[in-house]
Amino acid sequence: MSKYEPLREHLARLDDVVWAAKLYEVEEIIGSSLPKSAREHRTWWANSGGSLVHQNAWLDAGWRVERTDLMRDVIVFRRLRIGGTILAGKPARSERLGRDPQRAAEKRLAKVMGALRQPATVTLRSEWTPLGDVQRTPCSNSTIPKGGGVMRFAAMDGDDVVTVIVAALAVQKTYRGLRMQVKGVEEASSEKEGLELIKKAGFDPTDPIECDVVKSGNAWLLTDGRGRKANLDDQSECYLVAQLLYLQEMQNGRKTTLILR
């Protein structure tokens, strides 16, 4: 029996579509250390199969390696079969269409739907730009964008960090509103907005509040390996990025609030 047979069995039992595995997890599953080449060469994780018994382990289980990140010791596997259906196989042979236009349209739609129903993975890559303490960072700071972006305000609640994710189409205006409340300055144009943020966040305006922002150009949306920069001036994309960052905060175990402006 191949030493990689436990890996095949593990993958076959998984219910997930994607498995991001640390190298030490793979080693725990197979019960031995991976060879040096597995940690240094991406080609070791290719999907060639053939006489390569380690690659056959995941291919025979109906999985393939989708991405390798050896700098972080992470290998991303993706399932090829769900419910016995091979997702990455060849398309079915075309059927002859009858003379009935409606029937022909039904057949064409049925073929298209097969592709549309394949599992999709949407991933976000983003970079936070720190703005610092709201008490100390002026609204005129050049790092604060005027246009759209996603903001994160963070404060302490005892020993825990509490965060608020804000999707803002006018970052500078939103920041100014909160800063005016924190500074105790009444300003008609921003007072209502800042007060709303303070109330929803549950922050004590006298406590230190840190702010970070994801600016346009610092967020990428990737779908099944193909990516593009998110347009944070577009409300729907700004909201989507904010929701994904909110989920990340929750998965990291932080108490958080999402505000879509």
C-alpha positions in Angstrom: 0.0 0.0 0.0 1.3 3.5 -0.9 2.2 5.7 2.0 -0.2 8.3 0.5 -3.2 6.0 0.7 -4.4 7.6 3.9 -4.4 11.0 2.1 -6.6 9.4 -0.6 -9.0 8.0 2.0 -9.1 11.4 3.9 -10.0 13.3 0.7 -12.6 10.7 -0.3 -14.4 11.2 3.1 -14.4 15.0 3.0 -17.8 16.7 2.3 -16.2 20.0 1.3 -15.5 21.3 -2.2 -12.3 23.0 -1.3 -9.7 22.0 1.3 -6.9 24.4 2.2 -4.4 22.1 3.9 -1.2 23.0 5.8 1.7 20.8 5.0 1.9 19.6 8.6 -1.8 18.4 8.3 -0.9 16.3 5.3 2.0 14.8 7.2 -0.2 14.0 10.1 -2.6 12.2 7.8 0.0 10.1 6.0 1.9 9.5 9.2 5.3 10.6 8.0 7.2 13.6 6.7 6.8 14.9 3.2 10.0 14.8 1.0 12.0 18.0 0.7 10.9 18.5 -2.9 7.3 18.8 -1.6 8.3 21.9 0.4 10.5 23.5 -2.3 8.9 22.7 -5.7 5.4 23.4 -6.9 5.8 20.7 -9.6 5.6 18.0 -6.8 2.0 19.1 -6.4 1.1 19.0 -10.1 -1.9 16.9 -11.3 0.0 14.7 -13.8 -0.7 11.3 -12.2 0.7 8.4 -14.1 3.5 6.7 -12.1 3.5 9.5 -9.5 1.8 7.7 -6.6 1.5 10.8 -4.4 -0.4 12.7 -7.1 -2.6 9.6 -7.8 -3.7 9.8 -4.2 -5.7 13.0 -4.7 -6.6 12.3 -8.3 -8.1 8.9 -7.5 -10.1 10.4 -4.7 -11.6 12.8 -7.2 -9.6 15.9 -6.2 -6.9 18.1 -7.8 -4.5 20.6 -6.5 -5.8 24.0 -7.4 -3.2 26.3 -5.8 0.1 26.0 -4.0 1.5 28.6 -1.6 4.8 27.0 -0.4 5.8 30.3 1.3 2.9 29.7 3.7 3.0 25.9 3.6 -0.5 25.8 2.2 -1.9 23.5 -0.5 -5.4 24.1 -1.8 -7.2 21.0 -3.1 -10.5 21.2 -5.1 -13.0 18.4 -5.5 -13.6 17.3 -9.1 -16.7 15.1 -8.4 -19.8 15.9 -6.4 -22.4 13.2 -6.1 -20.5 11.0 -8.6 -20.5 13.7 -11.3 -17.1 14.7 -12.7 -17.0 18.4 -12.7 -13.9 18.9 -14.8 -14.6 16.3 -17.4 -15.3 16.7 -21.1 -18.6 18.2 -22.2 -21.3 15.9 -23.3 -21.6 15.2 -27.0 -23.9 17.6 -28.8 -27.4 16.3 -29.5 -29.1 17.1 -32.8 -31.7 19.8 -32.4 -35.2 19.3 -33.7 -37.1 21.6 -35.9 -39.1 23.0 -33.0 -37.5 26.3 -32.0 -38.8 26.0 -28.4 -37.5 22.5 -28.0 -34.1 23.6 -29.5 -33.9 26.5 -27.0 -34.7 24.1 -24.1 -31.8 21.8 -25.1 -29.4 24.6 -25.5 -30.4 26.1 -22.1 -30.0 22.6 -20.5 -26.4 22.4 -21.8 -25.6 25.9 -20.6 -27.0 25.2 -17.2 -24.7 22.3 -16.7 -21.8 24.7 -16.7 -23.5 27.3 -14.7 -24.2 24.8 -11.9 -20.6 23.9 -11.4 -19.3 25.0 -7.9 -17.7 28.4 -7.8 -15.2 29.8 -5.3 -15.2 33.5 -4.7 -12.1 34.8 -2.8 -11.1 38.2 -1.6 -7.5 39.5 -1.4 -7.2 42.9 0.3 -4.7 45.1 2.0 -5.5 47.3 5.0 -4.0 50.8 5.1 -3.7 52.0 8.7 -5.0 55.4 9.5 -4.3 55.2 13.2 -6.1 56.6 16.3 -9.2 58.6 15.3 -8.4 61.1 18.0 -5.0 61.9 16.4 -5.4 61.4 12.7 -6.9 64.6 11.1 -9.6 64.4 8.4 -7.2 66.1 6.0 -4.7 63.2 6.1 -3.6 62.3 2.6 -4.1 58.6 3.2 -7.8 59.0 3.7 -9.5 58.5 0.3 -12.4 60.7 -0.7 -14.1 58.0 -2.8 -15.3 54.5 -1.9 -13.7 52.1 0.4 -14.2 49.7 3.3 -13.3 51.0 6.8 -12.6 49.1 10.0 -12.9 50.7 13.3 -11.5 48.9 16.3 -11.7 49.5 20.1 -11.1 47.5 23.3 -13.9 45.9 25.2 -12.2 44.7 28.4 -9.5 42.3 27.1 -11.2 41.8 23.7 -11.0 43.8 20.5 -14.4 44.9 19.0 -14.5 45.9 15.4 -16.9 47.6 13.0 -16.7 47.1 9.2 -18.2 50.0 7.3 -18.8 50.1 3.5 -18.5 53.7 2.6 -18.9 55.3 -0.8 -17.3 58.5 0.7 -14.6 57.4 3.1 -13.4 60.8 4.1 -16.9 62.0 4.9 -17.6 58.9 7.0 -14.3 59.3 8.9 -15.0 63.0 9.5 -18.4 62.2 11.0 -16.9 59.7 13.5 -13.9 62.0 14.3 -16.2 64.9 15.1 -18.2 62.8 17.5 -15.0 61.5 19.1 -13.6 65.0 19.4 -16.9 66.3 20.7 -17.2 68.8 17.9 -20.7 69.5 16.6 -20.9 69.8 12.9 -24.3 69.8 11.1 -23.1 68.0 8.0 -21.5 65.0 9.8 -23.0 65.0 13.2 -25.9 62.6 12.4 -23.6 60.2 10.5 -21.0 60.1 13.2 -23.6 59.6 16.0 -25.1 56.7 14.1 -21.8 55.0 13.8 -21.0 55.4 17.5 -24.4 54.0 18.5 -24.3 51.0 16.1 -20.7 50.2 17.1 -21.4 50.6 20.8 -18.1 52.5 21.1 -17.3 54.8 24.0 -16.1 58.0 22.1 -13.7 58.7 25.0 -11.8 55.4 24.4 -9.0 55.0 21.8 -10.5 54.0 18.4 -8.2 52.7 15.6 -9.1 53.0 12.0 -7.9 51.0 8.9 -9.2 51.3 5.3 -9.2 49.2 2.2 -8.9 51.6 -0.6 -9.7 51.3 -4.3 -6.8 49.3 -5.9 -6.2 47.3 -2.7 -8.9 44.7 -3.1 -9.1 41.9 -5.6 -12.1 39.6 -6.3 -11.0 36.1 -7.5 -13.5 33.6 -8.9 -12.0 30.1 -9.6 -8.5 31.5 -10.0 -9.4 34.5 -12.2 -9.3 37.8 -10.5 -9.7 41.6 -11.0 -9.6 44.7 -8.9 -12.8 45.5 -7.1 -14.4 48.8 -7.9 -15.1 50.2 -4.4 -16.8 53.3 -5.9 -19.5 50.9 -7.1 -22.0 50.3 -4.3 -22.7 46.6 -5.0 -18.9 45.7 -5.1 -18.1 47.9 -2.1 -20.9 46.1 -0.2 -19.6 42.7 -1.3 -16.0 43.4 -0.2 -17.3 44.7 3.2 -19.4 41.6 3.7 -16.4 39.3 3.0 -14.2 41.3 5.4 -17.0 41.1 8.0 -17.1 37.3 7.6 -13.4 37.2 8.1 -13.7 39.2 11.3 -16.3 36.7 12.6 -14.2 33.7 11.6 -11.3 35.2 13.5 -13.5 35.1 16.6 -13.9 38.9 17.0 -17.1 40.6 18.0 -17.9 42.7 15.0 -20.7 44.8 13.4 -21.3 45.4 9.7 -22.6 48.8 8.5 -23.5 49.3 4.9 -23.8 53.0 4.1 
